[in-house]
Amino acid sequence: MKIIFCGTPEFSIAPLKQLVSTGYDVVAVFTQPDKPKGRGQKEQKTPIKKAAEELKIPVFQPTDMKNEVTQQLIASFNADLMVVVAYGLIIPQAVLDMPEFGCWNIHASILPRWRGAAPIQRAILAGDQSTGISIMQMEAGLDTGPVFRIYRTSIHDCDTSQSLHDRLSEIGAMAIVDCIEALLKKELDQPTVQSSELVTYAHKLEKSEAAINWQQPATDIQRQVRAFNPWPGSHAQIVDEHLKIWRAQVLTSNSNKKAGEICFANKKTLHIQCGEGQLSLLEIQKPGKKRMPVASLMANKAKWYT
């Protein structure tokens, strides 16, 4: 089984390593071009490029897959299968048709729910109780292809996008190997066409979504905090402080305070009234500072105490 692997972020590392450790011949890795990052704007390798180099796999970084030179390169590998994980570039039909078994995508949702760029964050934001990995036969459309198998996991009340991301990456690694082994044993059923009636889209996260609206219920705000951890982080103005909020707990009690006002505070605790219920802040961050437990903030906020 000769495989071409296409991926870019951290999420794609576990599947690549699992394919290699299982013994499949990953003949090439395609990833997005390196980009400048950080304050110094130094060009940095993509996470999957670093992993591929450690595994001694040739790495290619075309700006697109539509040009003839790139397509000739892909065809030259005579691959049996292309595995795509959060690659980030459009793969044209001509490339999808090249491998004997086509191109399979590891997608982080239970398709057709949450097609698109941010399925992990959108699932948490929506209050979904479960999500999973879909192994899909790729088509030219956005996550529209038929699905071979779905591997489910619960979304826990403490899950952030980071923790769910890490768990789904490992599930994806197991899932792609499971499906390939089933294919080779002729035990893989034909993929199931997605229901058009159940489609939802996981639109890319925008920084503008990060501002907390205290008029919302505490449960919704807490899901926002979890979904936007680690990026872009949820933020709000509390009295005279602009804070990022990284962890919070929902309290069902209410007070006569207005939404956004402090309803209880002492040396270790800070509760904010929401449109419905209250939110106990657990971990916060001041501008230009590191994350810290809320008690570190409240030790110097006696004027906030109730």
C-alpha positions as a Markdown table, in Angstrom:
| # | Residue | x | y | z |
|---|---|---|---|---|
| 1 | Met | 0.0 | 0.0 | 0.0 |
| 2 | Lys | 1.7 | 3.2 | -1.3 |
| 3 | Ile | 0.3 | 6.3 | 0.3 |
| 4 | Ile | 0.6 | 10.0 | -0.3 |
| 5 | Phe | -0.2 | 12.0 | 2.8 |
| 6 | Cys | -1.5 | 15.5 | 2.8 |
| 7 | Gly | -1.7 | 17.5 | 6.0 |
| 8 | Thr | -0.5 | 20.7 | 7.7 |
| 9 | Pro | -1.3 | 21.3 | 11.4 |
| 10 | Glu | -0.7 | 19.3 | 14.6 |
| 11 | Phe | -3.9 | 17.4 | 14.1 |
| 12 | Ser | -2.4 | 15.5 | 11.2 |
| 13 | Ile | 0.7 | 14.3 | 13.0 |
| 14 | Ala | -0.8 | 11.3 | 14.9 |
| 15 | Pro | -2.3 | 9.8 | 11.7 |
| 16 | Leu | 0.9 | 10.1 | 9.8 |
| 17 | Lys | 2.9 | 8.5 | 12.5 |
| 18 | Gln | 0.4 | 5.7 | 12.9 |
| 19 | Leu | 0.5 | 4.9 | 9.2 |
| 20 | Val | 4.3 | 4.7 | 9.3 |
| 21 | Ser | 4.4 | 2.6 | 12.5 |
| 22 | Thr | 1.8 | 0.2 | 11.1 |
| 23 | Gly | 4.1 | -0.5 | 8.1 |
| 24 | Tyr | 2.5 | 1.4 | 5.3 |
| 25 | Asp | 4.7 | 3.0 | 2.7 |
| 26 | Val | 4.2 | 6.7 | 2.9 |
| 27 | Val | 6.0 | 7.8 | -0.2 |
| 28 | Ala | 5.5 | 11.5 | 0.1 |
| 29 | Val | 4.0 | 14.2 | 2.3 |
| 30 | Phe | 2.3 | 17.3 | 0.9 |
| 31 | Thr | 1.8 | 20.3 | 3.2 |
| 32 | Gln | 1.2 | 24.0 | 2.8 |
| 33 | Pro | 4.1 | 26.3 | 2.3 |
| 34 | Asp | 6.0 | 27.5 | 5.3 |
| 35 | Lys | 4.7 | 30.8 | 6.7 |
| 36 | Pro | 6.2 | 33.6 | 8.9 |
| 37 | Lys | 5.0 | 33.5 | 12.5 |
| 38 | Gly | 5.6 | 35.2 | 15.8 |
| 39 | Arg | 6.9 | 38.6 | 16.7 |
| 40 | Gly | 10.0 | 38.2 | 14.5 |
| 41 | Gln | 7.9 | 36.9 | 11.6 |
| 42 | Lys | 10.5 | 34.1 | 11.0 |
| 43 | Glu | 9.4 | 31.5 | 8.5 |
| 44 | Gln | 8.4 | 28.3 | 10.4 |
| 45 | Lys | 8.0 | 24.8 | 9.1 |
| 46 | Thr | 4.5 | 23.4 | 9.3 |
| 47 | Pro | 4.0 | 20.8 | 12.1 |
| 48 | Ile | 3.6 | 17.9 | 9.6 |
| 49 | Lys | 6.7 | 19.0 | 7.8 |
| 50 | Lys | 8.7 | 18.6 | 11.0 |
| 51 | Ala | 7.2 | 15.2 | 11.6 |
| 52 | Ala | 7.8 | 14.0 | 8.1 |
| 53 | Glu | 11.4 | 15.1 | 8.1 |
| 54 | Glu | 12.0 | 13.2 | 11.4 |
| 55 | Leu | 10.5 | 10.1 | 9.6 |
| 56 | Lys | 12.7 | 10.7 | 6.6 |
| 57 | Ile | 9.7 | 11.1 | 4.2 |
| 58 | Pro | 10.1 | 13.5 | 1.2 |
| 59 | Val | 8.1 | 16.7 | 1.7 |
| 60 | Phe | 6.5 | 18.9 | -1.0 |
| 61 | Gln | 4.9 | 22.3 | -0.5 |
| 62 | Pro | 3.1 | 23.5 | -3.6 |
| 63 | Thr | 1.0 | 26.6 | -3.4 |
| 64 | Asp | -1.8 | 24.7 | -5.1 |
| 65 | Met | -2.5 | 21.4 | -6.7 |
| 66 | Lys | -4.0 | 22.7 | -9.9 |
| 67 | Asn | -0.8 | 23.3 | -11.9 |
| 68 | Glu | 0.4 | 20.7 | -14.3 |
| 69 | Val | 3.9 | 20.3 | -12.7 |
| 70 | Thr | 2.4 | 19.5 | -9.3 |
| 71 | Gln | 0.0 | 17.0 | -10.8 |
| 72 | Gln | 2.7 | 15.3 | -12.8 |
| 73 | Leu | 4.7 | 15.0 | -9.5 |
| 74 | Ile | 1.8 | 13.4 | -7.7 |
| 75 | Ala | 1.1 | 11.0 | -10.6 |
| 76 | Ser | 4.8 | 9.9 | -10.6 |
| 77 | Phe | 4.4 | 8.3 | -7.2 |
| 78 | Asn | 1.8 | 5.9 | -8.6 |
| 79 | Ala | 0.1 | 5.8 | -5.1 |
| 80 | Asp | -2.6 | 3.4 | -4.1 |
| 81 | Leu | -4.2 | 5.9 | -1.8 |
| 82 | Met | -4.0 | 9.5 | -0.8 |
| 83 | Val | -4.8 | 10.3 | 2.9 |
| 84 | Val | -5.8 | 13.9 | 3.6 |
| 85 | Val | -6.0 | 15.4 | 7.1 |
| 86 | Ala | -6.6 | 19.2 | 7.6 |
| 87 | Tyr | -4.5 | 20.0 | 4.5 |
| 88 | Gly | -6.0 | 23.4 | 3.8 |
| 89 | Leu | -5.6 | 23.4 | 0.1 |
| 90 | Ile | -8.2 | 22.5 | -2.5 |
| 91 | Ile | -7.5 | 19.2 | -4.2 |
| 92 | Pro | -8.9 | 19.1 | -7.8 |
| 93 | Gln | -10.8 | 16.2 | -9.2 |
| 94 | Ala | -7.9 | 15.3 | -11.5 |
| 95 | Val | -5.7 | 14.6 | -8.4 |
| 96 | Leu | -8.6 | 12.9 | -6.5 |
| 97 | Asp | -8.8 | 10.4 | -9.4 |
| 98 | Met | -5.1 | 9.5 | -9.5 |
| 99 | Pro | -4.7 | 6.9 | -6.7 |
| 100 | Glu | -6.2 | 3.5 | -7.3 |
| 101 | Phe | -8.5 | 3.9 | -4.2 |
| 102 | Gly | -8.8 | 7.6 | -4.6 |
| 103 | Cys | -8.4 | 10.1 | -1.7 |
| 104 | Trp | -9.6 | 9.5 | 1.9 |
| 105 | Asn | -10.2 | 12.4 | 4.3 |
| 106 | Ile | -10.0 | 12.2 | 8.1 |
| 107 | His | -12.6 | 14.7 | 9.2 |
| 108 | Ala | -13.2 | 15.7 | 12.8 |
| 109 | Ser | -17.0 | 15.5 | 13.0 |
| 110 | Ile | -19.9 | 13.1 | 12.5 |
| 111 | Leu | -20.6 | 14.0 | 8.9 |
| 112 | Pro | -22.8 | 15.6 | 7.5 |
| 113 | Arg | -22.8 | 17.6 | 10.8 |
| 114 | Trp | -20.1 | 20.3 | 10.9 |
| 115 | Arg | -18.6 | 20.2 | 7.4 |
| 116 | Gly | -15.9 | 22.9 | 7.1 |
| 117 | Ala | -13.0 | 24.5 | 8.8 |
| 118 | Ala | -13.8 | 24.5 | 12.6 |
| 119 | Pro | -15.8 | 21.3 | 13.4 |
| 120 | Ile | -14.3 | 20.8 | 16.9 |
| 121 | Gln | -15.0 | 24.3 | 18.1 |
| 122 | Arg | -18.4 | 24.5 | 16.6 |
| 123 | Ala | -19.4 | 21.2 | 18.2 |
| 124 | Ile | -18.5 | 22.5 | 21.6 |
| 125 | Leu | -20.2 | 25.9 | 21.0 |
| 126 | Ala | -23.4 | 24.2 | 20.0 |
| 127 | Gly | -23.5 | 22.0 | 23.1 |
| 128 | Asp | -23.2 | 18.8 | 21.2 |
| 129 | Gln | -23.0 | 15.7 | 23.5 |
| 130 | Ser | -20.8 | 13.8 | 21.1 |
| 131 | Thr | -18.6 | 14.1 | 18.0 |
| 132 | Gly | -16.2 | 11.9 | 16.2 |
| 133 | Ile | -14.0 | 11.1 | 13.2 |
| 134 | Ser | -15.5 | 10.4 | 9.8 |
| 135 | Ile | -13.4 | 8.6 | 7.2 |
| 136 | Met | -14.7 | 9.9 | 3.9 |
| 137 | Gln | -14.1 | 9.3 | 0.2 |
| 138 | Met | -13.2 | 12.7 | -1.0 |
| 139 | Glu | -15.1 | 14.6 | -3.8 |
| 140 | Ala | -14.5 | 18.0 | -5.2 |
| 141 | Gly | -17.1 | 19.6 | -2.8 |
| 142 | Leu | -16.4 | 20.7 | 0.7 |
| 143 | Asp | -16.6 | 17.5 | 2.9 |
| 144 | Thr | -19.4 | 16.2 | 0.7 |
| 145 | Gly | -18.1 | 12.8 | -0.1 |
| 146 | Pro | -19.6 | 9.5 | 1.1 |
| 147 | Val | -18.5 | 8.1 | 4.5 |
| 148 | Phe | -16.9 | 4.7 | 5.1 |
| 149 | Arg | -17.0 | 4.6 | 8.8 |
| 150 | Ile | -17.6 | 6.9 | 11.8 |
| 151 | Tyr | -15.7 | 6.7 | 15.1 |
| 152 | Arg | -17.6 | 8.5 | 18.0 |
| 153 | Thr | -16.5 | 10.1 | 21.2 |
| 154 | Ser | -18.4 | 12.0 | 23.9 |
| 155 | Ile | -17.8 | 15.7 | 24.5 |
| 156 | His | -17.2 | 16.0 | 28.2 |
| 157 | Asp | -18.2 | 19.1 | 30.2 |
| 158 | Cys | -14.6 | 19.9 | 30.9 |
| 159 | Asp | -13.4 | 19.5 | 27.3 |
| 160 | Thr | -11.8 | 22.4 | 25.6 |
| 161 | Ser | -11.1 | 22.6 | 21.9 |
| 162 | Gln | -7.5 | 21.6 | 22.7 |
| 163 | Ser | -8.4 | 18.5 | 24.7 |
| 164 | Leu | -11.0 | 17.4 | 22.1 |
| 165 | His | -8.5 | 18.1 | 19.3 |
| 166 | Asp | -5.9 | 15.9 | 20.9 |
| 167 | Arg | -8.4 | 13.0 | 21.5 |
| 168 | Leu | -9.8 | 13.2 | 17.9 |
| 169 | Ser | -6.3 | 13.3 | 16.4 |
| 170 | Glu | -5.5 | 10.0 | 18.1 |
| 171 | Ile | -8.9 | 8.5 | 17.1 |
| 172 | Gly | -8.2 | 9.6 | 13.6 |
| 173 | Ala | -4.9 | 7.8 | 13.6 |
| 174 | Met | -6.6 | 4.6 | 14.7 |
| 175 | Ala | -9.5 | 5.1 | 12.3 |
| 176 | Ile | -7.5 | 5.5 | 9.1 |
| 177 | Val | -5.5 | 2.3 | 9.8 |
| 178 | Asp | -8.7 | 0.4 | 10.7 |
| 179 | Cys | -10.3 | 1.4 | 7.4 |
| 180 | Ile | -7.2 | 0.6 | 5.3 |
| 181 | Glu | -6.9 | -2.8 | 7.0 |
| 182 | Ala | -10.6 | -3.5 | 6.3 |
| 183 | Leu | -10.0 | -2.5 | 2.6 |
| 184 | Leu | -7.1 | -4.9 | 2.2 |
| 185 | Lys | -9.1 | -7.7 | 3.8 |
| 186 | Lys | -12.1 | -6.8 | 1.5 |
| 187 | Glu | -14.2 | -6.1 | 4.6 |
| 188 | Leu | -14.8 | -2.4 | 4.0 |
| 189 | Asp | -18.4 | -1.7 | 2.9 |
| 190 | Gln | -19.2 | 0.8 | 0.2 |
| 191 | Pro | -19.3 | 4.4 | 1.7 |
| 192 | Thr | -22.6 | 5.8 | 2.7 |
| 193 | Val | -23.8 | 9.0 | 0.9 |
| 194 | Gln | -24.3 | 11.9 | 3.3 |
| 195 | Ser | -27.9 | 13.1 | 4.0 |
| 196 | Ser | -28.3 | 16.6 | 2.5 |
| 197 | Glu | -31.0 | 17.3 | 5.1 |
| 198 | Leu | -28.6 | 17.0 | 8.1 |
| 199 | Val | -25.9 | 19.2 | 6.8 |
| 200 | Thr | -24.4 | 21.9 | 9.1 |
| 201 | Tyr | -21.4 | 24.1 | 8.4 |
| 202 | Ala | -18.5 | 24.7 | 10.8 |
| 203 | His | -17.4 | 28.2 | 9.7 |
| 204 | Lys | -13.9 | 29.4 | 10.4 |
| 205 | Leu | -13.5 | 31.1 | 13.8 |
| 206 | Glu | -13.2 | 34.8 | 13.8 |
| 207 | Lys | -11.6 | 36.9 | 16.5 |
| 208 | Ser | -14.7 | 39.1 | 16.7 |
| 209 | Glu | -16.6 | 36.1 | 18.2 |
| 210 | Ala | -14.3 | 36.1 | 21.2 |
| 211 | Ala | -16.0 | 38.9 | 23.1 |
| 212 | Ile | -18.3 | 37.6 | 25.8 |
| 213 | Asn | -21.9 | 38.8 | 25.9 |
| 214 | Trp | -23.0 | 38.6 | 29.5 |
| 215 | Gln | -26.6 | 38.7 | 28.4 |
| 216 | Gln | -26.3 | 35.1 | 27.3 |
| 217 | Pro | -27.0 | 32.2 | 29.6 |
| 218 | Ala | -24.0 | 31.0 | 31.7 |
| 219 | Thr | -24.0 | 27.6 | 30.0 |
| 220 | Asp | -23.6 | 29.3 | 26.6 |
| 221 | Ile | -20.7 | 31.5 | 27.8 |
| 222 | Gln | -19.0 | 28.6 | 29.5 |
| 223 | Arg | -19.2 | 26.6 | 26.2 |
| 224 | Gln | -17.7 | 29.7 | 24.4 |
| 225 | Val | -14.8 | 29.8 | 26.9 |
| 226 | Arg | -14.1 | 26.1 | 26.3 |
| 227 | Ala | -14.5 | 26.3 | 22.5 |
| 228 | Phe | -12.1 | 29.3 | 22.2 |
| 229 | Asn | -9.4 | 27.7 | 24.3 |
| 230 | Pro | -6.7 | 27.9 | 23.1 |
| 231 | Trp | -7.6 | 30.2 | 20.2 |
| 232 | Pro | -8.7 | 33.0 | 20.1 |
| 233 | Gly | -9.6 | 33.0 | 23.8 |
| 234 | Ser | -12.7 | 34.6 | 25.3 |
| 235 | His | -12.4 | 38.1 | 26.7 |
| 236 | Ala | -14.6 | 40.5 | 28.7 |
| 237 | Gln | -14.5 | 43.8 | 30.6 |
| 238 | Ile | -15.0 | 43.2 | 34.4 |
| 239 | Val | -15.2 | 46.5 | 36.3 |
| 240 | Asp | -11.9 | 48.2 | 35.4 |
| 241 | Glu | -10.1 | 45.1 | 34.1 |
| 242 | His | -10.0 | 43.7 | 30.6 |
| 243 | Leu | -9.5 | 39.9 | 31.1 |
| 244 | Lys | -9.2 | 36.8 | 29.0 |
| 245 | Ile | -11.2 | 33.9 | 30.6 |
| 246 | Trp | -9.7 | 30.5 | 30.1 |
| 247 | Arg | -11.7 | 28.3 | 32.5 |
| 248 | Ala | -15.1 | 28.9 | 34.2 |
| 249 | Gln | -17.8 | 27.0 | 36.0 |
| 250 | Val | -21.6 | 27.4 | 35.6 |
| 251 | Leu | -23.6 | 28.2 | 38.7 |
| 252 | Thr | -27.4 | 27.8 | 38.5 |
| 253 | Ser | -28.1 | 30.5 | 41.1 |
| 254 | Asn | -29.2 | 34.0 | 40.2 |
| 255 | Ser | -28.9 | 37.4 | 41.9 |
| 256 | Asn | -30.5 | 40.8 | 41.6 |
| 257 | Lys | -27.3 | 42.0 | 39.8 |
| 258 | Lys | -27.4 | 43.0 | 36.2 |
| 259 | Ala | -25.7 | 40.8 | 33.6 |
| 260 | Gly | -22.0 | 41.4 | 33.6 |
| 261 | Glu | -21.9 | 42.6 | 37.2 |
| 262 | Ile | -20.0 | 40.9 | 40.1 |
| 263 | Cys | -22.5 | 39.0 | 42.3 |
| 264 | Phe | -20.0 | 37.4 | 44.6 |
| 265 | Ala | -16.3 | 38.0 | 45.2 |
| 266 | Asn | -13.7 | 37.3 | 47.9 |
| 267 | Lys | -9.9 | 36.5 | 48.1 |
| 268 | Lys | -10.3 | 33.3 | 46.1 |
| 269 | Thr | -13.6 | 33.6 | 44.2 |
| 270 | Leu | -15.2 | 35.7 | 41.5 |
| 271 | His | -18.8 | 35.1 | 40.3 |
| 272 | Ile | -20.3 | 37.1 | 37.4 |
| 273 | Gln | -24.1 | 37.4 | 36.8 |
| 274 | Cys | -25.2 | 36.3 | 33.3 |
| 275 | Gly | -28.4 | 36.5 | 31.5 |
| 276 | Glu | -29.4 | 33.3 | 33.1 |
| 277 | Gly | -27.3 | 31.8 | 35.9 |
| 278 | Gln | -23.8 | 32.8 | 37.1 |
| 279 | Leu | -20.3 | 32.1 | 36.0 |
| 280 | Ser | -17.5 | 31.3 | 38.5 |
| 281 | Leu | -14.2 | 32.4 | 36.9 |
| 282 | Leu | -11.4 | 29.9 | 37.5 |
| 283 | Glu | -8.5 | 30.9 | 35.3 |
| 284 | Ile | -7.9 | 34.3 | 33.8 |
| 285 | Gln | -5.3 | 36.4 | 32.0 |
| 286 | Lys | -4.5 | 40.1 | 32.2 |
| 287 | Pro | -3.1 | 41.8 | 29.0 |
| 288 | Gly | 0.6 | 41.1 | 28.6 |
| 289 | Lys | 0.6 | 38.6 | 31.5 |
| 290 | Lys | 0.5 | 34.9 | 31.8 |
| 291 | Arg | -2.6 | 32.8 | 32.7 |
| 292 | Met | -3.3 | 32.6 | 36.4 |
| 293 | Pro | -5.9 | 31.2 | 38.8 |
| 294 | Val | -8.5 | 33.7 | 39.6 |
| 295 | Ala | -7.3 | 33.7 | 43.3 |
| 296 | Ser | -4.1 | 35.4 | 42.1 |
| 297 | Leu | -6.1 | 38.3 | 40.7 |
| 298 | Met | -8.6 | 38.5 | 43.6 |
| 299 | Ala | -5.8 | 38.8 | 46.2 |
| 300 | Asn | -5.4 | 42.4 | 45.1 |
| 301 | Lys | -9.0 | 43.2 | 44.4 |
| 302 | Ala | -10.5 | 44.0 | 47.8 |
| 303 | Lys | -12.6 | 46.8 | 46.3 |
| 304 | Trp | -14.4 | 44.1 | 44.3 |
| 305 | Tyr | -15.3 | 42.0 | 47.4 |
| 306 | Thr | -19.0 | 41.5 | 48.3 |
